[in-house]
Amino acid sequence: MTGSRGTCPCVQIWSGATGRGDKVSREGQTEADWLGLHSGAQRSSVAGEQTQSIVLMAEAEAVQLKEEGNRHFQLQDYKAATKSYSQALKLTKDKALLATLYRNRAACGLKTESYAQAASDASRAIDINSSDIKALYRRCQALEHLGKLDQAFKDVQRCSTLEPRNQNFQETLRRLNTSIQEKLHVQFSTDSRVQNMFEILLDEKSEADRLEKAANNLIVLGREEAGAERIFQNNGVALLLQLIDTKRPELVLAAVRTLSGMCSGHRARATVLLHAVRIDRICSLMAVENEEISLAVCNLLQAIIDSLSGEDKREHQGKEEALVLDTKKDLKQITSHLLDMLVSKKVSGQGRDQALNLLNKNVPRKDLSVHDNSRTIYVVDNGLRKILKVVGQVPDLPSCLPLTDNTRMLASILINKLYDDLRCDPERDHFRKICEEYITGKFDPQNMDKNVIAIQTVSGVLQGPFDLGNQLLGLKGVMEMMVALCGSDREVDQLVAVEALIHASTKLSRATFIITNGVSLLKQIYKTTKNEKIKIRTLVGLCKLGSAGGTDYGLRQFAEGSTEKLAKQCRKWLCNASIDTRTRRWAVEGMAYLTLDADVKDDFVQDIPALQAMFEMAKTSDKTILYSVATILVNCTNSYDVKEVIPELVQLAKFSKQHVPEEHPKDKKDFVDMRVKRLLKAGVISALACMVKADSAILTDQTKELLARVFLALCDSPKDRGTIVAQGGGKALIPLALEGTDVGKVKAAHALAKIAAVSNPDIAFPGERVYEVVRPLVRLLDTQRDGLQNYEALLGLTNLSGRSDRLRQKIFKEKALPDIENYMFENHDQLRQAATECMCNMVLNKEVQERFLADGNDRLKLVVLLCGEDDDKLQNAAAGALAMLTAAHKKLCLKMTQVTTQWLEILQRLCLHDQLSVQHRGLVIAYNLLQADAELAKKLVESELLEILTVVGKQEPDEKRAAVIQTARECLIKCMDYGFIKPVS
């Protein structure tokens, strides 16, 4: 449908059209004749007359509903119009009226972009009258939007045959012809490209360069909708499977990545590919040793899962939208195969990690408000024992499955997520019983290996859900077995037992129990063992027990100086490159506990080699270290939450002889600032950036929160922000501000605001990243955030809104304008100033200007009144906003004089202001008002403003005042143009 928006669908809108089918003459007809309901036969029975009366009433009501729909259409209320036409369709059987209603509803479908419905309605109208030109043209438009260009072309061709002189039809005919030719050209060229690429890839004699280029082109083509469809339709799946069968890594990678692109965002294609390739084959590919292939297959499975579960969040149209597929069976099959991979000896460590990553990402609910946790229940019932088997693996035992450094930690995280996803106590009790049965079933007095696996399983669960781990510790024989293993002669027994003791002492109450019963045992092992691996682990156990008092200086578990000695030994091991990475990781774990002590963290940041050794370890493939490194950095920067100490309560606690937490002298701000400087100098930002990029379930939301806290502490001083930006800190913060815990997202957004407030956005957030910064900053404007967060978010948005109109548009679309306006009313001077400065930049946007032009609001009044405030900075910002608004719209110049009676007095004060920037803006406003309207200009000339302009304009220009004097003179020239004043000779 063409023509102006809101035109009634029954009114003729094409030049040269006859209007047949829409305008029907009623002259000489009864209503029944016109509606086509007059039977011509007299009904003798009363029942017949009543039936005819009901039919006539229904038809009359249908006509009324049609007219009502037309009125809604003219008012651009297309949903209401559709509803009226739909109701009318249920009431009438008259073919002419039915055709009109379907045609009109098709017009609504076009307006609301419901193209499939529009095409269907237009087809029904055409079925009634094959020459219905409006219905034909509307179906043509709908089909064109659905991408069915050949069918659309046929419809408009029919229209142009019926009305050859209609220019609209001729133009559409030409446009569609061009589009079809282009599509055919692309299609044939794509077909040939696909064929050519497969020939090169399957030819064993192909040169390496050609092979690599063809593989990359195929991957790119698979990511494009048109290309993916051509590959799919031209037997591409079979050819891709042939590439996989070659077992050449580069060809397997190309095939897998192409399949991944083809699956993304297309449910039907993903389903077909899953059945064509087969889930068992996909899993066997993911099980290979090659890390790159394993990761690529993991991404393929994730793309399939996203498409099947609708997580891709793409809008589907046409055939894809019409498909109704039950994907639950396929998703369950994928989950089942992933669980089988966990316990298979044929699966590599990398493959096991990827299976765990997929389960971590896709099984637990992302939103706990959704009630359906059936995936988790399925995994608990069918796979929890398999996950526990992975958790209980001991690398030094011959029965151990292939593992990486990350495998057991990933399994512990999965157990934690599954446990947290349970909705009620019966579900949690069932979970606990499975764990208890598994562990107690492993205890065997005749087989020490089984006992070691049982304790290793408890140790793994302790790294997951704490309350479940503590319940398992209370099982009969668990603590006794730990102690027995500590005294064993076998190295593996001691390693597992010491690690279990470390994890068991997570809480102060448990640590106190172990301090009483196990410290002497750990000390004995530490003194007697010559094995460095056991030595380090026992040391970490002692470190953890020594830090049980947290940051409280008065609750030291060990004697003065003992903690520093432990830390010194940890730093020594950390710097020793000859020790294997897995063992050095425990030194980092020990420092995570010991750095709660201010003396230890102060010594640690001064040990640059130890710091840099830790940073290098954080950049390796071993991601189990992430949480420990993040914890150390939080401790060193004091970015953990500190409870506010209320003096009255302290006095009360002392009086009642209760313990009062004491702050260490080295936890004061000066020491913290010094530690931050040293961390930055040692290269902490590059390490943090690497940690944020970790694509693993081990990078949990809690770890992200710790990293966000560290970033915020590092950004505290404006002098350090340039260094942070230069080392990639700005880019690293964006994902932390978008994903994670609520606290973590707020902390990261606050750090982003600090950077955005003082940095050039083009450097701090290059490319498209800058648009991702807007949303976190807008969220900081929430009134639940504290004043400093609000203030720095406004400063950041001010800086961003000054860069480009696209950024201003993004800020507007994120609905920041009401919040900015809200803070312009704020009593706090700095908040009000920051909000006004932000608005000063935002008014350059046309949509913001429209808000000021709209009737029934006080936005302009507020800006005018702020120009009259005593604060120079606030005046400067408000005057800038007013100058730009009055320059953009003459209507706002007139509106300014109506919003408040003080406008002229405020304008005169601006034009006489001591600060040149404010004075200049005031004179620009005066010029805009003079230029807007002759009557308004006359009013200004009759006031004292003319005298002010004359005084300013007569001043001798100097470099500083040049702009002010020039603007005043332009105002006077404008007055002369109107003839209100004359030049003095």
N, C-alpha and C positions, 0 to 999 in steps of 0.2 A: 504493500500500500504506500502510495506517495502522497505528497501534499503536506500541509502544515500539521504539526502535532496537535492532536485533540479534535481533528475534523470528524464529524459524524460519519460512520461507515456507510450510512444509507444515502449520503449526499454525493452527487456526481462530482468527481474531482479530476478527471482527465480531460484535457482539451480534445475536442473532436468526438467525444464519446456520446452515445445516444442516451445513456442512462437507463437502458432497458432493464427490467427486473427490479428496479428500486422504486420508481415513481409510478403508481397505478392510479388511474382516474377512477373516482368513485361516482361520477355523475350518472344519474339514472339507475344506480344500483342500490339495493338495500344492503345493510351490513352483512347479512347472510350471503347475498349474491357475491359481494366483494371477497368474502372469506372463502368462497367456494364450498359453502355448506348447504346451499338450497337444494333439497332433494327433488323438488317438483312433484312430490307425491304427498297426498294427505294421509296423515296417520289417524286412524279411527280410535285406536286404543289410548287410554290415559297414560299407560306405562310408556308407550312410544313417544308421546308428546313430552313426558318428563325427561326421557333420555335425550331427546333432541334439544330440549331446553338446557340440560346440563352441558351437552357438547358445545352449544352456542355460547354459554357462559365461559366455558374453558377457553374457547377460541378467542373470545373478547378479552379475557384476562391475559392470554398469550400476547395479543397485540399491545395491550397496555404495558406488559413487561418489556416488550421489544422497544417501545418508546422510552420507557424508563432507562433501559440499557443505553439507548442513543444519547440520552441526557448525561448519563455517567461518562460515556465515551468523550463527549464534548468537553466535560470538566476534567478529562485526563485521569479519571478514576477507573482504570481498566479492570481491576479485580472486581469491583462492584458491577461493572458492565457485563463482564463474563458471567457473573452469578445470575444476573437478570436474564441474559440470553439462555443460559442453561435451564433456568426454571421454565421459561417460555417453551423450550423444546419439549419438555415433558407434557405440556398441555395441548399442543396442536398436532393435527395430522394433515393440515393443509400444505401441499407440496411447495407452493410458491413462498409461503411464510417460512417453512422449514429451510428452504434454500437461503432465504435472506438471513435467518438466524444463524445458520452455520457459517455463512459468509462473514457476518458481523463478528461472530466469536473468533473466527480466524484472524480478523483485523486486530482483536484484543491480544491474541496469541503473539502476533508480530510485535506489538508494542511492549509486551512483557517478556519478550525473548523466549517464549515457550514454542519453539519452532516446530517440534514434532507434533504438538497438539494443533498448531495453526495449519500444518499441511494436511492433517487428518480431517479437520473441519472443512477446509476448502475442498477436499476430495469428495466429501459427502454432498456439498452443494453442487459440485460438478456432476455427481451421479444423478441428481434430480434434473439438472439442466446443463447439458454438455457445452452449451454456448455461453454460459455465465462468465462473462469476461472479467468481472471483478474477482470472482473466485479463482479463475485461472491465474490471474496475475498475483493474487495473494499466495497461492500455492507455489508459484514460481519463486517468490521472495523467500518463503519458508525453506524450500528445497535448496536454494542457493546458500542460505545460512547453515544448513545441515551438510553442505559439501557435495550434494547430489546435483552437480552442474549439468549433466546431460539431461536429466529429467526436467530441471528448471528451464533449460533451453527449449525443450519441446513445448512447454506451457506458454512461454512468451512468444514462441513462433506462431502458435495458435492464436494468441491475442493479436499479434500484428497482422494476421490474415483477416481477422474479424474487423479490425480497425487499422487499415494500412497507414493512415495519416497521423496516427498518434506518435508524437516524437518520443514520449517516455518509453514506449514499447521498443522503438527502433534503437534507442540508446542502450536499453537493457540487453537487447539482442546482440549488439556489437560487443558490449562488455563481457557477456557470458561466453561469446565465441572466442574472444581473446583469452579468457581464463581457461577454457577447455583446451585450447591449443597449448598454452603454457603447461598445464597439468600433464597433457599427453607427452610433451617434450621431456618434462622432468621424469615421468614414469618410465619412458623408454630408455632415457639416459641412465636412470637408476638401475633398471633391469640389467642393462649391459655392464654397468659398473660392478654390480653384485656378481654377475657371472664371471667377469674378468678377474675380480679379486679372488674368488674361489679357485679359479684355474691356476693362478699364481701360487696360492697357498698349498694346493694339493700336488703341485708339480715338485718332485724331489730335486729337480735340477735348477730350481729358481735361485737367483743370487740372494745373498743375505740382505742387501739394501732393499731390493724389490719386495722381498718377503716381509720385512719389517714395515715398510710403507703400506703394503696391502693389508697387513694385520691391523695397523693403526686406523686405516681408512674404514675397515669393516667395523671396528669398535665405534667410531664416530657415527657411521651410518646406522648402527643398531640403536643409538641413543635418539635418533630423529624418528618421529612418528611415521613419516612417509617411507623412510629407509627401512625401518623395522618391519613395516607391513609388506614391503617388496621382498625382503629376505624371507619372511614367513610364507608368502604365497609362492615363491619360486623354489620350493623344496630346500630352503635354506637350513632348516633344522637338521635334516639328514646330512647335509654337507658339513655343518658345524660338528655333528657327532663324529664324522670322518676325521675332522681335524683333531678332535679329542683322542681318537683311536691311534693317531700317529705317535702319541706319548712324547712328542717333542715339546719341552716346556713353553717355548715362545708361542707355538701354535695352540697349545692347550689354553694358555692364558688369553690369547686373542679370542678363541671360541667362547670361553666362559664369560669374558667381559662383554662380548656381543650379546650372548644370551641374557645377561643381566640387564643390558640396555633395553632389549626387546620386552622384558617382563615388566619393567618399571611403569607403573601407572596404567596397566592394561590387564584387567582381571581375566578376561577370556583367554588372552594370549598366554598369560602366566599359567593358567590351568592346563592348557594344551601342552605347553612346554614341560610342565611338571610330569605329565603322564607320558610324554614322548621320550624325555631323557631318563625318567624314573628316579624316584627319591633315593633308592639304594645305590644307584650309580653316582648320583650327586654326592652322597655321603662318603662313598669310597674315594671320590676325587678329593674331598675335603680332608680325608685321612692321610694324605701323602706327606712326606717329610718336607717338601718344598714349601717354604713359608709363604712365598708370593702367590702360588697356586691355591694354597689352603685359604688364604685371606680373600682371594678373588671369588672362590666358590662360596665362602661365607657371605660375601656381599650379594652373590646371585641368590642364595637361599633367603637372605633378608629382603631382597626385592620381590621375590615370589610371595613371601609371608605378608609383606606390606600390601601387595596388590590383592591377595586373597582376603585379607582382613579389613581392607579399606583404609589402612593407615597411610596410604600415599596421599590422601586428601586432594586428589585431582578430580575435576569435573569431567564426567563422561557424557558424550552426546551420541545421538543416533543409535546404531545397533548395539554399541557397547553398553549404553544406558538401558536398553530394553532387555538385556540378558539378566536372568535371575538365576544365579548359581549358588548351590549349597556348598560352601567351601569348608564347613566344619570338619568333614571327613578327611579332606586333604590336609588341613592344619593339624589334626590329631595324628595323622600318619607321619607328618614331618617331625612332630614332637617325639613320637615313639622311636623313630630312627635315631634322633639326636641322643635320646637316653641310652639306646643300645650302644652308640659310639663311645659313651663314657667308660664302659667296662670291657671294651674289645681290645685285645692285645695287638690287633692288626692296625689300630689307629695310632698315628704319631702323636707326640706331645702337642705339636702345633694344632693338629686336627681336633684333639680333645679340648684345647683352649677355645677354639672357634665354636665348637658345639656348646660349651659352657657359656660363651659370650651370647650366642643366639638364644639359649634358654633364659639367661639373665634378662635379656632385652625384651623378650616376647611373651614369657609366661606370666609373671606377676602383673597385676593391674597397675597401670600408670596413674589412674585416678581412683582413689579409694572410695569415692562417692558412688562409683559404679558397683552394683551389688554382685554382678556375675563374676565369681572367682573360680569357675569350673575348670579352667586350664590348670590352675594351681592345685586343685583337688585331684585332678587326673595325674599330675606329676608326682604328688605326694604318694598316691596309691600305687602308681606303677614305676616310679623312678627314684624315690627317696633312698632306698637301699643302695641303688647304683651310685647316687651322689655321695652317700656315706662311704662307699667303697673307695671312691676317688680321694675323699678327705683323709681316709685312713692309710693311704699309700705311704710306705717308708722307702725312700730311694735306695737305701743301702741293703735292702732285702732282695734276694733273687726273684721273688714272686712279683716285684713291683712292675706296674704298667709303665709304658713310656710317658714321661712327664716333662714339662718345662718348669722354670722357676715360678711361673705364675699359676700353674694348674690348681694346686691345693687351695690357694687363696681365692681363686675364681669359684671353686666349689663351695667354700665357706660363705662367700658372699651370696651365692645362689640359695643356700640353706637359710640364710638370714632373710633374704627377700621373700622366700616362700613362707617362712614362719610369720613375717610381718603382714603377709597378704591374707592370712586366715582371719575369718570374721567372728568366730565365737570360741568359747572355752572347749566344747566337745571336739572341734576341729584341731585345736592346739593339743588337747590330751591325746588324740589319735596320733598326731605328729610325734609327740614325746614318747609314746609307747613303742612306735616303730624304731626310734633311735635307741631306746633302752633295750629292746629285744635284740637289736643288731649288736650293740656293744657287749651286753652280758653273754650273748651267744658266742662271742669271740674268746672269752676267758677260758683258758685251758691249762691246768697245772702241768700237763705233759708237753705242751708246745709253747715255748717262750715267744716265738714269732707272732703267734696269734694274740698273745697278751700285749705285745708291743703295738700291733695294729689297733687293738682296742683303745689303748691310751692315746695313740696318734689320732684316732677318730674323735675322742673327747677333746683333745687339743684343738682340732679343726673346728669343732662345733663351738668351742669357747671363743673363737675368732669371729663367729657369727652372732646368733642371738644369745646375749649374756645370761638372761634368766633361764633359758633352756640349758645352757652350758653348766650353770651353777647347780641346776637340778640333777644333771648327769654326774657332777662331781660328788653329789650326796649318795650316789648308788653304792651299795655294799661292795667293798673291795677295790673301788677306784683309787682313792687316796692311798690305801695300803700298797696297791700295785705300783703307784708312782714312786713311793719311798723305796720299795723293793728293787725297782729298776734302777734307781739312783745308785744303789749299792752293788749293782751287777758289774761283772768284769768285762762284759761286751761293750764296745764303744757305741754301737747302735742303740742299745738299751738306755745307756746314760744320756745320749743325745735326745732321744724321744722324751725321756722322763723330765729332763731339765726344761725342755721347751714347754712341756705340759704344765710344769710348775710356774713358768713365766706367765703363761696365758691364764692360769688359775688365779693368779694374784692381781686380777684386774681391779677389784673393788677393795676399798680400805679394810672392810670387815674380813674378807677372805685373806688379804695380805697380812693382817694382824695375826690370823690363825697360823699362817705359814711362817711368819717371823718367829712365832713361839716354837713351832715344831720343825721348820725346815731350813732356817738360816744356817744353823750349825752344819747341816748335811751339805748344803751348797758350798760353804766355806771349806769343808773337808775335801769335797770333789775338786774345788779350785786349787787347793794346795797340793793334792796328791797326783792329779792327772798331768800327763805330759802332752796330751793331745790338745792342739790349739783350738780345734773346733769346739770341744767340750768346755775348754777354758773360757772361751768367749761367751758361750751360752750361759754358763754358771755366773759369769760376771754380769750379764744382762739381767739374770734373775735377781742378783744382789742389787743392781741399779734400780730395778722396778720396785723392789721392797724398800729401798732407801728413799724413794720418792713418794711413798704412800701418803705423806702429809701434804702433797701438792705444793702450792706456792706459799703456804703458811710457814713463815720463818721460825715460828715457835713450835712446830710439830715435826722436828727432825727425828727420823727413826734411828739413824746411826750417829756415832760420835763425830765431833767437830773435825773436819778435814777428810773424813772417810769418803764422802761423796766426790770431793775434788780428785782424790786418788783414783777412784773408779773411772771418772770421766777422763782423766789423763791416759789411763790404760786403753779406754775405748778409742780416743783420738789416735793413739799410737797404732792400734790395729787398723783403724780406718785408712791411715796413710800408707800402710804396708801393702803394696801392690802384689807381693808374692803370695799373699793369702787369697784363696778363691773367693769370688764375688759373693757366693751364697753365705759364706762365713762372715765376710766383712759387713754384710747386710745386718747381721746381729749387733755389730758395733753401733750402727746407725740406730737400731732399735733401742739399744741401751742409752744413747744420747737423748732419744726422744723422752725418756723418763727423767734423766738426770738434769736436763736443761730447765726443769721446773725450778731448780735452784739457781738464784741470780749469780752467785759466784761462778758456777759452771758455765752458764751461757755467756758471761762476760769473758771468761778465759777462751771459750770456744770461738767466738767471733774474732778474737785476736790471733787465733791459729789459722792463718790463711791457707796453708797446705791442706789441713784437715777439712776446712770449708770447701775448697775446690775439689777435693777428693769426693766429698759427699755430693756436690753438684754434678760431677761426672757420672757418679753412680745413678743419679736421678735421671740422667739422659739415656741410660742403657735400656735394653729390652726387658729387664727384670722390673716389672711394675709393682711388685709387692712392697717395694720400698717407699712408694709414693706417700702413703699415709704417715709413715715415720718421719720422712723429710719435711712434710707439711707441718707436722706437730712441732718439730724442732724449730722451724722458722716462726711459727706462732708464738712459741715460748720466748725466742730471742727478741722478737719485736713487741712482746707483751700485748699482742692483739686479741687475747682471750677476753671474755667478759669478766669484769670485776664488779662485785657487789658494792653498792654505795655504803660507806660506813657512816652510820648516824651516831654522832658523839654521845647523845643521851643514852642510846642503847649500849654503847661501849661502857659508859660509867655504871650502868645498871648491871651489866655482865660482870664487871670487876667486883662490884659490891656483893654479888651473889656467888663470887668465886668460880665463875664459868670461864672457859678458855676463850680468849679474844684473839682473832687472827692478826698476825703482825706482818707488816710490809718490810721486805729486805731493803736496806739502804740503796742497793744497786738496781732496784726496780723503779727508782725515781726517773722522771722524764729526761733529765740530762744524760743519764746512762743509756736509756732506751734510744734516744736520738743518735748517740755515738755508735751504738750497735747497728742501727739502720744504715748509717754512712758506711760502715765497714762491710756490711752485707752487699750493698750496692757496688762497692769497689771490687769485691770478690767475684762479681758476675752473677748475682742471684737472679736477675731478671731473665737471662737466657735459660737458666735452669727451670724457672717457673713456666716460661713459654713452652718448653719441651714437655713438662709435666701436664699442662693443660691440653696438649695435643694428643695425649695418650688415648688411643681408640680401644679401650678395654673396660670391661665391667668393674675392674679394680679401681678405676677412677670413679669412686662413688660420690653421691651428692654431699656426703659429710666431708670427703677429701676436698671437693670443690669449694665448700664453705671455708675450710681452713685456708686454701689458696687465696680466696677472696679477702679474707681477713688480713693476710700477709700483704697483699697488694695495697689495701687501704692504708695500712701502717706505713708502707714504703712511700706512698703518695702524699703523706701528711705535709711535708715541707715543699712549698712551690719551687724551691731551688733544685730539688731532686727530680722533678717531673720531666724535665727535658731529657735527662739520662734514661729514665724509664721508657719514654717514647722512642728514643734512639735505639734501645735494645729490644724493641718489639712488645713492650708492655701494654700499649694501647690496644693492639690487635688481640693479645692474649686475654684481655679482660672481657671482651664482647661475649664469648660463649659462657663465661662464668656469670654474666649478668642476665643471660637468657635461660639458663638451665641450672637446676640444683635446688637446694633448700630455699625457703623464703628469706631466711636470714642471710644466706650466702648471696642470693641475687641482689638484695638491698645493699650489702657491703660492696659488691662488685660495681653496682650502679653508682654508688657514692664515689668510688675510686675513679670511675669513668668521668663523673661530673667534675672532679678535681682536675683531671687531665684536660677535659674539653674546655674548662673555664680559662685556661692560660696557654693552651697550645694551638698551633695552626691545625685545624681539623684535617686539611689535605695531607699533612705530614703524619699526624698522630693516627689517623684512620684512613689510609689511602684507598682510592677506588670506591667501590660500592659499599664498603664496610661502614662508611660514615652514616649511612641511612639506618644501619642496625643499631646505632648508638642512641637514636632518638627515643625509641620506646622505653628503654631502661631509665632514661632521664625524666621522661614524662611521668613514669610511675613514682619517682621520688617526690613529685609535687603533691602526692597524697597527704592529706592533713594528719594522717597517723604517723607520718615520718617526722623526725625532729627538725627544728628550725634551721640548723646548719645544713642538713641534707636538702631541705627546700631551697635555701639560699644558693648553695653551690650548683644545684640542678638548674636553677634560673640563670645563673651565670653561664653554665655550659650551653643551655639552649639559646641564650643571647648570642654567644659566639657562633654557634651553628647557623642560627637564622640570619646572621650577617653574611654568610658565604654565598648562598644561591637561592633562587626562588623555589627550586625543586626541594631543597631542605625545608624551606618555610612551608611548602605544601605538605610535606611529610609530617611536620610538627602539627599542622592544622588537622590533618587526617587522623592523627593519634589523639585528637580531642583534648589538646593541651590548652586551648584558648580559654575555656571557662576557669581553669585553675589559675592561669596567668592573671586573668581579670580579678579573681578572688584575692590574690596576693597584692593587687593594686589598692585594695581596701584595707590592707593589713595595718595594724597600729605600729608594728615594728618597722623602724625607718629603713633599715638595710633591705629587708624583704620587699618593702613597697618600692624602693628605688630599683632593685634588681628586676622586679616584675615589670615596672614601667620601661626600663631599658630594653627588656625583651620585647615588649609590645611595640616599642619604637622601631625595632627591626621587622616585626611581624606585619605591621600595617602596609608594608610594601607589597604584600600578597593581595591579589584581587578579591579572593574569597573573604579575607579578613575585612577588607574595605566594604564589602557587601554587608557584613554584620553591622558596621557603623552606619551604613546608609539606611538600614531597616528601621521602620517606625516602632515605637513602643519600647525603647531601651534607653538607658542612661550612659552608654559607653562614651559618647562624645562629651557629655557633660562632665564625666569623671576626669577625662584627659584635660579639659579646659580648666577645671578646678585645681588639678595637680600642678598646672602651670602657675598657679597663684600661691603655691606653698613657699616656705622660707628656705627649704633645703636646695642649694644650688644644683647639685647633681640630679635631684628629682625633677627640678624645673627644666634642666637641660634635656632630660630624656622625654618628658611630657611635651615640651615645646617642639622637639624633633618629630615626635609622632604627629602632633597637630599640624606642623608645617607640611609633612608628607601627605596627610589626609586632605588638607585644603587644596594642595596642589593637584591631587588626583581627581577630585570631584567638586564642581561648583556648588552642587546641592549641599555639600557639607559646609561650605563657606556660609551659606544662608542659615543652615541648621545651627551652626555655632552661635549665631546671634540670638537664637531662640531658646537655647538650653538653659541659660542662666543670665540674670540681669547684670552680673559682674564681668561679663566677657570683655567689655571695652576697657574697664579699669585694669584687668589682668593683662590685656594686650599692651596697654601703655606701659605697664610695669616691665614687661618683657623687653620692650623697645628702649627702655632706659636702664637696663640691667648693667651692673658693674662688670660682670663676666662677659667677655666678647662673644663666646660661643652661644650663650643664651640670648644675648642681644641680637645676634645675627639671625637666629631662628625666629625670634619675635618679629623682626623686620620682614622676613620671608612670609610669615603668616599675614602680615599687613598687606604685602604685595599681592598675595593670593586673593585676599578679600577685595582689594581694589579692582583686580582684574575680573573677578567673578560677576559683578553686577553693578550697573551705574548708580542705582538707588543706594545700594550699600556703600559704594565709594563716596557718594555725596554725604552720607551720614558720617563717615569717617573723617572727611575733610572739614565738616562742621564742628568736629570735636577737637580736643587738644592734641590729637595725634598728628595733625598737620604741622603744628608748631614743633613737635618732637622730631618729625621727619626732616623739617627745615634745619633745625639745629644740628642734627647728626649729619645731614647732607652737606652742610657748609664747612664741616671740619676739614682740616688739611689731611690728606691721606698719608698714612705711613704703612709700612709692611704689615704690621699686626692688624691694623684697623681697616685695611683696604676693602675687604669683603663686606664689612658692615656699612661703610660709607657708600660703596657702589650700590648696595641693595636699597639704601635710603634714597639715593638719587633716582634709581629706577622707579621707586614708588612715586616720587615727585613728578617724574616724566609722565607716568600713567595718569596722574591728576591733571596735568597739562593737556594730555590727549583728550580727556573728557571735557576740557574747557573750564574746569573748576578753578584753576589758578593760571596766572600768566607769568611768563619769565620777566625778570627785572633786567632792563638794559644796563 
